[in-house]
Amino acid sequence: MLQQYKPAIAHYLKHTAAVNQADGVPCTPIAAQNLTLALGANAEYFGHAQWANSYLEACHRSDAFIERWQSAVGNWDDKVVVDIGCGPGNIFAAIGGKPELLIGVDVSLGGLKMAERLGYQPLLADAQDLPLRSAIADVVVVNATLHHCDDMVAALQEAARLVKPGGVLVCDHDLQKTAWHFTGIARALWELRLPVYRLLKRGGHASAAEQQCALATEAHHIPGDGLTIEFYHSILEPLGFATHVYPHSHTLGAALFQGHRDRPTLKYRVAQRLSGINPNSPKAALSLMCVAHKRHHG
């Protein structure tokens, strides 16, 4: 049962925020217009203990991922960090460290309870309408989250709002639109992947129910959809950020920031060739990593 209470992160909440609690987790109301299929599916998927645990163990934990994120974020010890779309806590589980405060925001109560056990201060809230005050965080991280949000612009603007002058916003693992514009045969093959993934019991596809729910979470994970480099620059530069965007295909660590490039794996290169996309071009990189530093004013 929900009840009014004062959470440990009360100092970081807007004065107007209405906060309840469920199972010890601070919860803020989500606007009716934002209660979409994707939001509900994300709450269900990451609230399922088995599915969320499989995601925590398998996703965003590679050596390249860890090195890339540690290089992008820098030392976050003794800093205030907000992880938007934290799920069961993959970022902190992967890169560790000793933040002064680590706030994890998600729409899944089950996922937040898992993240809390790792060291997060959990907050159930909508990434598109956060109850947190502006300029509270030294570091804001948004990993594999924007494409789960119906309104990616609002979610990125909200994340940017939390960053202090001199702080950093890091986003990764959202699809680069130009890499996924599959057409014709490639699009048909893309659709046929689902029964194959089920047969292989690939993560997120081990059962029909898990696959259906996982797909419903992906508001923008379809060929022809996704983000562009211009998306980040057009939103963040007017908000006072020095913005750098790095296309990559998930195999590079710190080398990504030294001008190196990687290529998609073979199955993606074949699909891109069939769709008229040059798999050797930067526009064929599967994801975009954005590292944006908030400028000091005056």
Secondary structure per residue as TSV (DSSP state, phi and psi in degrees):
chain	resnum	aa	ss	phi	psi
A	1	M	-	360.0	135.3
A	2	L	-	-75.6	143.6
A	3	Q	E	-150.2	149.6
A	4	Q	E	-68.2	139.5
A	5	Y	-	-163.5	170.0
A	6	K	-	-106.3	110.5
A	7	P	-	-78.0	166.4
A	8	A	T	-62.5	-25.3
A	9	I	T	-96.2	20.0
A	10	A	G	-55.0	-36.7
A	11	H	G	-60.6	-25.1
A	12	Y	G	-96.2	-1.8
A	13	L	B	-91.5	150.7
A	14	K	-	-58.8	148.3
A	15	H	T	-63.7	-25.9
A	16	T	T	-90.5	-1.1
A	17	A	-	-69.0	129.8
A	18	A	-	-93.0	114.5
A	19	V	-	-118.4	126.0
A	20	N	E	-112.6	-171.6
A	21	Q	E	-142.8	146.5
A	22	A	E	-135.2	117.6
A	23	D	T	55.2	37.4
A	24	G	T	83.1	0.1
A	25	V	E	-101.2	127.5
A	26	P	E	-61.4	134.8
A	27	C	E	-131.5	137.6
A	28	T	-	-119.1	146.4
A	29	P	-	-61.4	146.4
A	30	I	-	-108.2	129.9
A	31	A	-	-56.7	141.5
A	32	A	G	-56.4	-38.0
A	33	Q	G	-68.8	-16.9
A	34	N	G	-95.3	-1.9
A	35	L	-	-81.7	73.2
A	36	T	-	-97.0	174.5
A	37	L	H	-58.9	-44.5
A	38	A	H	-63.7	-43.2
A	39	L	H	-63.8	-44.6
A	40	G	H	-62.6	-39.5
A	41	A	H	-66.9	-38.7
A	42	N	H	-63.5	-41.3
A	43	A	H	-62.2	-41.2
A	44	E	H	-71.8	-46.2
A	45	Y	H	-62.4	-51.5
A	46	F	H	-80.5	-6.9
A	47	G	H	-89.4	-8.4
A	48	H	S	-85.3	117.1
A	49	A	H	-56.7	-45.2
A	50	Q	H	-69.5	-45.4
A	51	W	H	-64.6	-44.8
A	52	A	H	-65.4	-38.7
A	53	N	H	-66.6	-39.1
A	54	S	H	-62.8	-40.4
A	55	Y	H	-64.2	-44.4
A	56	L	H	-60.8	-41.1
A	57	E	H	-78.1	-30.3
A	58	A	H	-103.2	-29.3
A	59	C	S	-102.5	142.0
A	60	H	S	56.5	46.7
A	61	R	-	-134.9	6.9
A	62	S	S	-70.9	163.5
A	63	D	H	-61.3	-40.4
A	64	A	H	-63.9	-41.6
A	65	F	H	-60.3	-49.5
A	66	I	H	-60.1	-47.8
A	67	E	H	-64.9	-41.0
A	68	R	H	-63.3	-45.6
A	69	W	H	-70.8	-39.7
A	70	Q	H	-62.7	-37.5
A	71	S	H	-68.0	-39.0
A	72	A	H	-72.4	-41.1
A	73	V	H	-82.8	-34.8
A	74	G	-	77.6	-163.3
A	75	N	-	-79.8	113.9
A	76	W	-	-104.3	13.6
A	77	D	T	-58.9	138.5
A	78	D	T	64.2	19.7
A	79	K	S	-114.2	161.2
A	80	V	E	-89.0	122.1
A	81	V	E	-122.5	136.0
A	82	V	E	-120.3	124.2
A	83	D	E	-108.3	107.0
A	84	I	E	-92.6	125.5
A	85	G	T	75.1	44.0
A	86	C	-	-69.8	-20.0
A	87	G	T	56.8	-139.3
A	88	P	T	-80.1	0.6
A	89	G	T	110.6	31.5
A	90	N	H	-59.7	-41.6
A	91	I	H	-61.1	-52.2
A	92	F	H	-68.4	-36.4
A	93	A	H	-62.0	-31.4
A	94	A	H	-83.1	-47.9
A	95	I	H	-106.0	-10.8
A	96	G	-	62.5	-149.4
A	97	G	-	101.1	-179.5
A	98	K	-	-133.0	68.3
A	99	P	-	-60.4	150.1
A	100	E	S	-62.3	-41.1
A	101	L	E	-147.7	132.8
A	102	L	E	-124.8	102.9
A	103	I	E	-93.9	126.1
A	104	G	E	-108.4	123.1
A	105	V	E	-109.7	132.3
A	106	D	E	-160.2	169.3
A	107	V	S	-98.8	-1.7
A	108	S	-	-104.9	116.2
A	109	L	H	-63.3	-43.2
A	110	G	H	-62.1	-43.8
A	111	G	H	-62.1	-40.8
A	112	L	H	-66.3	-36.0
A	113	K	H	-64.3	-37.0
A	114	M	H	-66.4	-44.1
A	115	A	H	-63.2	-36.2
A	116	E	H	-61.2	-37.9
A	117	R	H	-66.8	-21.7
A	118	L	H	-85.9	-14.6
A	119	G	T	125.8	3.0
A	120	Y	-	-77.6	149.0
A	121	Q	E	-92.3	108.4
A	122	P	E	-80.6	150.4
A	123	L	E	-146.9	116.0
A	124	L	E	-85.3	114.4
A	125	A	-	-160.8	163.9
A	126	D	-	-86.4	122.4
A	127	A	T	-60.0	-21.5
A	128	Q	T	-86.2	-6.2
A	129	D	S	-157.4	75.7
A	130	L	-	-79.4	142.5
A	131	P	-	-86.8	6.0
A	132	L	B	-84.5	149.0
A	133	R	-	-70.1	159.0
A	134	S	S	-74.8	153.2
A	135	A	S	55.2	47.1
A	136	I	-	-105.3	-16.3
A	137	A	E	-115.8	139.4
A	138	D	E	-75.7	-34.3
A	139	V	E	-136.6	129.8
A	140	V	E	-121.1	127.0
A	141	V	E	-118.3	139.5
A	142	V	E	-137.0	92.4
A	143	N	E	-110.0	124.6
A	144	A	S	51.8	43.8
A	145	T	-	-122.6	-42.7
A	146	L	G	-56.9	-40.2
A	147	H	G	-73.0	-7.6
A	148	H	G	-88.6	-10.5
A	149	C	S	-94.8	136.8
A	150	D	S	-62.8	-42.0
A	151	D	-	-109.3	91.3
A	152	M	H	-67.4	-32.9
A	153	V	H	-63.4	-48.6
A	154	A	H	-61.8	-40.7
A	155	A	H	-64.6	-41.7
A	156	L	H	-68.8	-40.3
A	157	Q	H	-62.7	-39.7
A	158	E	H	-65.7	-42.4
A	159	A	H	-60.9	-44.4
A	160	A	H	-63.3	-35.2
A	161	R	H	-61.3	-27.5
A	162	L	T	-79.8	-16.1
A	163	V	E	-79.2	131.2
A	164	K	E	-71.3	154.8
A	165	P	E	-55.7	131.7
A	166	G	E	89.2	-8.1
A	167	G	E	-87.5	179.6
A	168	V	E	-132.8	142.9
A	169	L	E	-114.5	126.2
A	170	V	E	-124.6	125.7
A	171	C	E	-123.9	144.8
A	172	D	E	-156.6	169.6
A	173	H	E	58.1	40.3
A	174	D	E	-113.0	143.5
A	175	L	E	-66.2	136.4
A	176	Q	B	-82.5	119.0
A	177	K	G	-54.4	-41.4
A	178	T	G	-68.7	-20.0
A	179	A	G	-83.8	-18.6
A	180	W	-	-116.1	18.5
A	181	H	-	-83.4	64.7
A	182	F	-	-74.8	138.4
A	183	T	-	-135.5	164.2
A	184	G	H	57.9	-129.0
A	185	I	H	-61.2	-40.0
A	186	A	H	-61.2	-39.7
A	187	R	H	-66.6	-40.4
A	188	A	H	-63.4	-42.2
A	189	L	H	-65.6	-36.4
A	190	W	H	-60.0	-43.5
A	191	E	H	-67.3	-31.3
A	192	L	H	-76.8	-8.4
A	193	R	H	-64.5	-26.9
A	194	L	H	-62.4	-49.4
A	195	P	H	-64.6	-29.7
A	196	V	H	-66.7	-45.5
A	197	Y	H	-60.7	-38.1
A	198	R	H	-63.4	-43.6
A	199	L	H	-61.6	-40.0
A	200	L	H	-81.5	-6.8
A	201	K	T	53.4	42.1
A	202	R	-	-62.9	150.7
A	203	G	T	-51.3	130.3
A	204	G	T	87.1	-4.7
A	205	H	-	-136.5	21.9
A	206	A	S	-70.4	-20.6
A	207	S	S	-144.6	166.0
A	208	A	H	-62.2	-40.1
A	209	A	H	-66.1	-43.3
A	210	E	H	-64.9	-43.5
A	211	Q	H	-62.9	-43.9
A	212	Q	H	-63.0	-42.8
A	213	C	H	-69.4	-42.2
A	214	A	H	-60.3	-43.1
A	215	L	H	-65.3	-35.5
A	216	A	H	-69.0	-21.8
A	217	T	H	-72.7	-21.5
A	218	E	-	-88.6	82.6
A	219	A	T	-62.0	-28.5
A	220	H	T	-131.4	20.9
A	221	H	-	-97.0	65.6
A	222	I	S	-139.0	149.4
A	223	P	T	-53.4	134.6
A	224	G	T	92.1	-6.1
A	225	D	-	-114.4	171.2
A	226	G	S	129.3	-163.8
A	227	L	B	-111.3	164.4
A	228	T	-	-127.3	163.2
A	229	I	H	-59.7	-39.3
A	230	E	H	-63.6	-31.7
A	231	F	H	-54.1	-50.3
A	232	Y	H	-65.8	-46.5
A	233	H	H	-63.7	-41.4
A	234	S	H	-67.8	-28.6
A	235	I	H	-90.9	-43.0
A	236	L	H	-85.5	-36.0
A	237	E	G	-59.9	-45.4
A	238	P	G	-64.2	-18.2
A	239	L	G	-91.4	5.8
A	240	G	T	93.2	24.8
A	241	F	E	-106.1	138.3
A	242	A	E	-84.5	113.0
A	243	T	E	-113.7	129.9
A	244	H	E	-128.0	131.5
A	245	V	E	-122.1	132.1
A	246	Y	E	-122.8	107.3
A	247	P	E	-69.9	139.2
A	248	H	E	-157.7	168.8
A	249	S	-	-123.5	33.4
A	250	H	S	81.3	2.1
A	251	T	-	-106.8	-6.0
A	252	L	-	-99.7	143.8
A	253	G	S	-99.1	-124.8
A	254	A	G	-62.9	-21.4
A	255	A	G	-60.6	-22.3
A	256	L	G	-58.0	-35.6
A	257	F	G	-87.4	1.1
A	258	Q	G	-107.6	15.9
A	259	G	T	90.8	4.0
A	260	H	-	-80.4	155.9
A	261	R	-	-130.5	150.1
A	262	D	-	-120.1	169.3
A	263	R	-	-114.9	154.5
A	264	P	-	-61.9	158.9
A	265	T	-	-68.0	169.7
A	266	L	H	-55.2	-43.7
A	267	K	H	-61.9	-35.9
A	268	Y	H	-73.8	-37.7
A	269	R	H	-63.9	-39.3
A	270	V	H	-63.3	-46.9
A	271	A	H	-61.7	-37.3
A	272	Q	H	-68.8	-42.7
A	273	R	H	-58.4	-44.5
A	274	L	H	-65.6	-20.8
A	275	S	T	-101.7	5.8
A	276	G	T	78.9	21.3
A	277	I	-	-102.7	131.8
A	278	N	-	-76.7	109.2
A	279	P	T	-69.1	-8.7
A	280	N	T	-96.0	0.9
A	281	S	S	-93.6	157.2
A	282	P	G	-58.1	-29.1
A	283	K	G	-71.9	-9.0
A	284	A	G	-91.7	-7.1
A	285	A	-	-62.3	137.3
A	286	L	S	-71.5	-33.7
A	287	S	E	-131.0	165.5
A	288	L	E	-120.7	130.3
A	289	M	E	-107.1	126.7
A	290	C	E	-112.5	128.0
A	291	V	E	-121.0	110.9
A	292	A	E	-125.2	122.4
A	293	H	E	-100.9	128.6
A	294	K	E	-76.6	122.0
A	295	R	-	-70.7	148.8
A	296	H	-	-78.3	139.8
A	297	H	-	-100.6	146.2
A	298	G	-	75.1	360.0
